[in-house]
């Protein structure tokens, strides 16, 4: 299956890595490792994650308070958001 990030998801990821790196050197890379692990799980079992609404699936990220929201369209997994769960849910994709 192919993988694609929306511009919003790319921005979410970039901002979160930068924020964690500012908190402690190396923490941004640890966060990225956890995101990559979650993406590998999604690629292996794309249909196994809950659909909290519409066609969006949600995979929670271990260790960090984030969720990855994605859809499956024509054999492609589209990452729509890497969402900080501490945000107001109104900001969900």
JOMO-V290139 format. One record per backbone hydrogen bond with DSSP energy under -0.5 kcal/mol. NH is the residue of the N-H (numbers start at 1). CO is the residue of the C=O. E is the energy in kcal/mol with one decimal. If there is no record, write none. Layout:
BEGIN
nh->NH co->CO e->E
nh->NH co->CO e->E
END
This chain:
BEGIN
nh->2 co->75 e->-1.7
nh->4 co->77 e->-2.6
nh->6 co->79 e->-2.5
nh->10 co->6 e->-2.2
nh->11 co->7 e->-2.4
nh->12 co->8 e->-2.9
nh->13 co->9 e->-2.5
nh->14 co->10 e->-2.4
nh->15 co->11 e->-2.8
nh->16 co->12 e->-2.2
nh->17 co->13 e->-2.5
nh->18 co->14 e->-2.2
nh->19 co->15 e->-2.5
nh->20 co->16 e->-2.7
nh->21 co->17 e->-2.4
nh->22 co->18 e->-2.1
nh->23 co->19 e->-1.2
nh->24 co->20 e->-1.9
nh->27 co->24 e->-2.4
nh->28 co->24 e->-0.5
nh->30 co->26 e->-1.7
nh->31 co->27 e->-2.4
nh->32 co->28 e->-2.2
nh->33 co->29 e->-2.2
nh->34 co->30 e->-1.8
nh->35 co->31 e->-2.2
nh->36 co->32 e->-2.8
nh->37 co->33 e->-2.1
nh->38 co->34 e->-2.1
nh->39 co->35 e->-2.5
nh->40 co->36 e->-2.1
nh->41 co->37 e->-1.9
nh->42 co->38 e->-2.4
nh->43 co->39 e->-2.8
nh->44 co->40 e->-1.9
nh->45 co->41 e->-2.4
nh->48 co->45 e->-1.5
nh->49 co->46 e->-0.6
nh->52 co->50 e->-0.6
nh->53 co->56 e->-0.8
nh->56 co->53 e->-1.9
nh->57 co->70 e->-3.5
nh->58 co->50 e->-2.0
nh->59 co->68 e->-2.3
nh->61 co->66 e->-2.8
nh->64 co->62 e->-0.8
nh->66 co->64 e->-2.3
nh->67 co->83 e->-2.3
nh->68 co->59 e->-3.2
nh->69 co->67 e->-0.6
nh->69 co->81 e->-2.6
nh->70 co->57 e->-1.9
nh->71 co->78 e->-2.0
nh->73 co->71 e->-0.5
nh->73 co->76 e->-2.9
nh->76 co->73 e->-1.5
nh->77 co->2 e->-2.8
nh->78 co->71 e->-2.8
nh->78 co->76 e->-0.6
nh->79 co->4 e->-3.3
nh->79 co->77 e->-0.6
nh->80 co->69 e->-2.6
nh->80 co->78 e->-0.7
nh->81 co->69 e->-1.5
nh->83 co->67 e->-2.7
nh->83 co->81 e->-0.6
nh->85 co->65 e->-2.7
nh->85 co->83 e->-0.7
nh->87 co->84 e->-2.3
nh->91 co->88 e->-2.4
nh->92 co->89 e->-1.9
END
